[in-house]
Amino acid sequence: WLFFKQEEEAGPWIDLLQYSMPENDSFSFRVLIGNIKVPEYEYRFQKYVVADLNTPFTYKKEFTGTEPDGEMYTEQRPVTPYTIRVTPKPGLDAGIWVEIRVDGKKADSMYVPRFPESRICEGFPTLYGTYEFLFSLPRPNDKSDQTRDISSRYEKIGTIEVEAWEVENREKKRYGRASDKPGQVNYDQAMKGDAKEVTNGSYTMATTAMGRLQRKEFTSPATGIVEYVSVGRCLGVLQVRYDMKETLQSKGVIPANPTRVLAVIDLTGEDD
């Protein structure tokens, strides 16, 4: 049974149509905003979530771009932090190893213990901490970067993917080279120009941006712990697409006026 808590005073921020998580026989994952499970929608065998930029957890982030004449400018835009929770199914006693990709780019990989344990990917990890995943509009164009090309990722912009493998063996070892886990993240958020190429200017596209540094992993950049995992068979790839609410409505993914709720509380203890 699910209890739907209707919001009475503040503006509602989640529209509920159905709860249908990306899953297969081996694992599942959820997109969370503020540790609240974001409703998924299914349309023509594809899972969707709304990239909501108007939640209690939304904040303003400063973006920098360049005009065609080369002049730089900054602007404040709303962004919403999100996380990804991965849960294996029963029967995988050694757990699973997963790779998480956002907008077609690897963001993180991690070990998830056997059911009923779960693990949450909070963002882009570095030696110094983890940078948030952010739902965002495409960042402003940067005309100064003439070598940039992410066209190979165009079909993946607006997607979250989790690929999993069965674990055969794992061990942790100490390492002493900071380069093993770099302090910089190799991630390039889609720009307005990229979005225009993908959508042909027909709709507003959502992307993932890098947010605030959330937590520090190690006190020294020269040492740390790295995990070595031996994996066996691939357990599959699960995907959810995310986009602006208006875009999903125009595509027929969600109705114009679905039920509106503040939160969904599972009173059974089950995650179905």
Rosetta blueprint (number, residue, H / E / L):
1 W L
2 L E
3 F E
4 F E
5 K E
6 Q L
7 E L
8 E L
9 E L
10 A L
11 G L
12 P L
13 W L
14 I E
15 D E
16 L E
17 L L
18 Q L
19 Y L
20 S L
21 M L
22 P L
23 E E
24 N L
25 D L
26 S L
27 F E
28 S E
29 F E
30 R E
31 V E
32 L E
33 I E
34 G L
35 N L
36 I E
37 K E
38 V L
39 P L
40 E L
41 Y E
42 E E
43 Y E
44 R L
45 F L
46 Q E
47 K E
48 Y E
49 V E
50 V E
51 A L
52 D L
53 L L
54 N L
55 T L
56 P L
57 F L
58 T L
59 Y E
60 K E
61 K E
62 E E
63 F E
64 T E
65 G E
66 T E
67 E L
68 P L
69 D L
70 G L
71 E L
72 M E
73 Y E
74 T E
75 E E
76 Q E
77 R E
78 P E
79 V E
80 T E
81 P E
82 Y E
83 T E
84 I E
85 R E
86 V E
87 T E
88 P E
89 K L
90 P L
91 G L
92 L L
93 D L
94 A L
95 G L
96 I E
97 W E
98 V E
99 E E
100 I E
101 R E
102 V E
103 D L
104 G L
105 K E
106 K E
107 A E
108 D E
109 S E
110 M E
111 Y E
112 V E
113 P L
114 R L
115 F L
116 P L
117 E L
118 S L
119 R E
120 I E
121 C E
122 E L
123 G E
124 F E
125 P E
126 T L
127 L L
128 Y L
129 G L
130 T E
131 Y E
132 E E
133 F E
134 L E
135 F E
136 S E
137 L L
138 P L
139 R E
140 P L
141 N L
142 D L
143 K L
144 S L
145 D L
146 Q L
147 T L
148 R L
149 D L
150 I L
151 S H
152 S H
153 R H
154 Y H
155 E H
156 K H
157 I L
158 G L
159 T E
160 I E
161 E E
162 V E
163 E E
164 A E
165 W E
166 E E
167 V E
168 E E
169 N E
170 R E
171 E E
172 K E
173 K E
174 R E
175 Y E
176 G L
177 R L
178 A H
179 S H
180 D H
181 K L
182 P L
183 G L
184 Q L
185 V L
186 N L
187 Y L
188 D L
189 Q L
190 A L
191 M E
192 K H
193 G H
194 D H
195 A H
196 K H
197 E H
198 V H
199 T H
200 N L
201 G L
202 S L
203 Y L
204 T L
205 M L
206 A L
207 T E
208 T E
209 A E
210 M E
211 G E
212 R E
213 L E
214 Q L
215 R L
216 K L
217 E L
218 F L
219 T L
220 S L
221 P L
222 A L
223 T L
224 G E
225 I E
226 V E
227 E E
228 Y E
229 V E
230 S E
231 V E
232 G E
233 R E
234 C E
235 L E
236 G E
237 V E
238 L E
239 Q E
240 V E
241 R E
242 Y E
243 D E
244 M L
245 K H
246 E H
247 T H
248 L H
249 Q H
250 S H
251 K L
252 G L
253 V L
254 I L
255 P L
256 A L
257 N L
258 P L
259 T E
260 R E
261 V E
262 L L
263 A E
264 V E
265 I E
266 D E
267 L L
268 T L
269 G L
270 E L
271 D L
272 D L
